Amino acid sequence: MPRTRVLLVHGAATTARVWDPVAELLRADDLDVVAPDRASSGDLAVELAALADDAAGAIVVGVSGGATLGLALAASDRVLAAAVLHEPAVGSLVPGLLDHVVAGYAADGVPGFGAALYGRSWDPTMAPTDPGAVGRDLAMFRRFEPSAPSPGQGRVLVTVGELSPPARHRAAWVLHDRLGVEVRVLPATGHFVQHDNPAALVEAIRSVL
């Protein structure tokens, strides 16, 4: 019997290595874990096409920009087994959600971006080596507008960190109200859940198996 595939999608200013703690826990559950390094092309269609084959029939898990891409995959014609999406971008549904990240990037480039988005536990060694990758990702995610999951998709669970600011909680519940996704608050974490509290994210993933 084939193992359940879990596709882990990283966001801006990180690479697939950020998933190592989560991947270790999932592999202990005998799950087939796929964690690609994204090209950070700045083109949403290109990013989705690169993920599409691995996403089909899989549980798609994303954090931040990775969750945004997961939300877009759920709205596509690729049928997902389920999705667990931690604090995606929501476009005009919550204006200003990313303003502090934009300000951080404008003030101090990639280090300012990472600190503003992920907090003190992020450091510049976690960013991709391509110096333009973060800027392209930021522009792409700022343009993103969410759509409802396509008919026939598995469960779409949007999570938000207990310690995240009120705007992140508003964003999650707006997605619930407008698009019908489930929402769960993850304990003892903020935005950078796969690094700061991987066990909380893995429990959410297990809940959709």
N, C-alpha and C positions, 0 to 999 in steps of 0.2 A: 504494500500500500504506500503510495507516494507521501512524503512528509509535507506538512503544511509549510508553504513558503512565506517568509516575512521579509518585505522590502523596506529597508531603512533609508530614509532620504534626509540628507543633511541640508542645513540652511546656509546662509551667507557667513563668511568669515570662519568657517569650519571646513573640515574634510571628513572623509569616511572614518578616519581614526577616532573621531569624537564618539562614535557608536561602540567602541570596544567594550565598555562595561555592560551595556545593554545586550550586545551580541553574545557575550559570554553566558549571561543568564538565560537567554533564549535557546542557545545551543544545548545547554544543560537540560532543557525541556524537549530535546530531540526535534527541534524545528530547523528548517532549512533557511538560513539567514543570508540575505544578499544585501550588501552595503556598498554601492558604487560611489566613486568620486565623480561628482557632477562637473560638467564643463564650465558652468557659470557663464554661459554664452550671452546672457541678457535677453534672450529670445524665448518667450514662454513656450511657443510651439516646438522649438528645438529641444528644450529641456524635457517636455512631456514625451516627445517621440523617443528620446533616449531611455526613458523609464518604462515605456508602455509594455514591452514584452515581459519584463520582470514583474510588472504590476498586475498583469492579467491573472486572475485567480488567486492572488496573494492578499495577505493582510499588509496594507501599506501604512507605514508608521513614519511620521515626520514631526520635526520640531521647528518652530519659527518659519523660515522660508521653505524648509522641507515640508512642513504642514500645509503651507500655502500651495505647494505643488501637489500634495496629496488631495487637497480640496478640489483642485482643477482636474486631477485624474478621476475623482469620484463623479465629476460632472461630465466626463467624457464617455465615449462608447466602450471603453475598457471596463469589463465587469470585474470588480474587486470582491474578494471574499469578505473583507471588512476594511475599515480604516480607523486608525487612532492618530489624531492630529492635535498637537499641542501648540496652542496659541498662534494660529495662522494670521496672516494679514487679512483685513476685511474691507479694504478700499474705502469707499465713501460711506459705508454703513457706520463707521466710527471715525469721523474726521479727526486728524491730528494724532492718531494712534502711534505713528512712526516718527513724529516730529522730533522727539528727543534723540532718536537714532540718527536722523538727518543732521541735526545740530552737532552731534558727536563726530560724525564723519567730516563735516565741514571744518570743525575746529582742529581735529587731530588725525585725520585720515583713518586708516584701518584700526589702529589702536583705540582711537576715540569711538569708532563704530562699535567695536567688540565690547568695550567697557560699557557703553550706553545700552547695548542690547542684552548682553549676557551677564553683566555684573563682574564682581571682583575675581571670581574663580576662572574667568576666561583670561587667556594670555595670547600675545601675538604669534606664538609658535603654533597655535591651533589653526591659524588662517592658511589658505592656500598660498603657494609660492608665486602665483601669477598676480602681479601688482594691480591689475585692472579688474580682477574677478569680483571684488567686493562692490566696487562702483557699478558694475554691470548688474549684479544681483539686486542692489538697492534700487536702481532705476526700474528694473522689471517688477519687483514686488510692490513698489509704489504705484505702478500702473494697474495692478491686479484688481479686478472686481469679481467677487464670488458669485457662483451660480449654484442652484440646487442640485443635489446628487441625481444622477440619471435613474430612471426606473430600472428596477432589478438589481441595484447595487446591494451589497451586504451592509451591515451596520456601519454607520459613520459616527464615530464618537469624537467629539471635540473636548479636549481637556484644557484646564487652566490651573496655574499654580496657586496654591493657597496664599503664598506670600507675594504674588504678583500684584501690580498696582490696579486700582479700580477700573481703569480703561481696558485692561486685558479681560477682566471679568465681564464688563459690558459687551466687549466684542464677542465673547463666547455665547452669551445669552442672546445677543442680536442674531447670531447665526442659528441658534435654536428657534427663535421666533420667526425669522424670515425664511429659513431653508429647511427647518424640521430636523436638524441633526440633534443627536443626544449630547449632553454636556455633563462632565464630571470634574469636580475640583480635586486636584492631586495634593496630598498633604505634604507639608514641610518642604516645599520647593517653590521656586519662581519660574522664570522663563527657561533657564538652562538645565532642564530636568534631566536630560540624558547623561549629563556630567555630574550634577549636584545631587540627584536622587534617582539613580537608574532603577532601583527596585520599585519605586512608585509607578514609573512608566511601564515597567514589565507587568505589574499587577493589572494595569489597565489593558494591556495587550492580551493577557491571559483571559480577561473577562469577555473578549470577543471571539475567542477560539471556538 
